[in-house]
């Protein structure tokens, strides 16, 4: 009976460590924080625990955006990145930063869209590499995102978002990212 209780206890501990289903994975190595996966409710708290203010300088992003109820967490994470004065990085050749992830990208003091010159601009299905913008699930969410882009000094994000409905993404080329101020460089920091 003791061994069954011990196994059950270990199983419960493993589930609680894994976090909620669909949660982003936030890791820090030195002064670099990496955010991978779908952003969900509470991920802003996980971000602050993994990367307290002043402990990081760069945030590497690979996220399709926020899942149901995750937009407030994405907004809080963007504000934290901005307050830290950190740079943001998206590797356009292998990472997808779509939807609410672009809020985090826009929050960077310096925004590196590495390899963005290889991205063909236009509306395409979700899940492809590069920076992808779209309208939110609701008009209220779209307005919130527009407000955050403006707050981050990247108001062009709202214009880019208007080019695609929620079901798809408008992927931006490196040239557009630079000319609109969404990105500050196409080279690795």
Helices and strands as residue ranges (DSSP letters): H 2-18, E 25-29, E 32-36, H 43-50, E 58-62, H 71-84, E 87-91, E 96-98, H 101-106, E 111-114, G 116-118, E 122-124, E 130-133, H 139-151, H 156-161, E 169-171, H 174-180
